[in-house]
Amino acid sequence: MGTAPNLTSDERAAALRKATAVRMARREFKDAVAKGAFTLSGAIEAAKADEGLTGIRVRDLLQCLPGVGPKRASATMEEAGIAASRRIRGLGQHQVDSLAKLAGP
């Protein structure tokens, strides 16, 4: 690993604001998924359209779906052949289709 970049206090503050905004956007997105505002396919499509949301782990997104807990999310990912560490940005269309079939609409 390399060393941390030397940032001015203004650059550091801007980076912290950006990171906070991304975390808030992810939380709001996950809450919307949990409330049923998106189907799984729709959630993945929406997340891929927003750079800040593409870093969400697929397992975490699955667990936001109503009725899906850690065990069902892990089993679904395993059955679809998707690594536990996979993030939304790394999903291909075949994986999205497979998840949609296994996890429901």
Residue pairs with C-beta under 8 A, 6 or more apart in sequence:
7 15
21 52
22 52
22 55
25 50
25 52
25 53
26 52
26 53
26 55
26 56
29 43
29 46
29 47
29 53
29 56
30 56
30 60
30 61
30 64
31 64
32 38
33 43
33 61
33 64
33 65
34 64
34 65
34 66
36 66
38 46
39 100
39 105
40 61
40 62
40 65
40 99
40 100
40 103
40 104
40 105
41 96
41 100
41 105
43 61
43 64
44 61
44 88
44 91
44 96
44 99
46 53
47 53
47 54
47 56
47 61
47 88
48 54
48 88
48 89
48 91
53 88
54 87
54 88
54 89
55 87
55 88
55 89
56 87
56 88
57 85
57 86
57 87
57 88
58 77
58 82
58 86
58 87
58 88
58 91
58 99
59 70
59 73
59 74
59 77
59 84
59 86
61 88
62 68
62 72
62 73
62 76
62 77
62 99
62 103
63 69
63 70
63 73
65 103
65 104
68 76
68 103
74 84
76 99
76 102
76 103
77 83
77 84
77 86
77 99
79 102
80 95
80 98
80 99
80 102
81 95
81 98
82 91
82 95
82 98
82 99
86 95
91 99
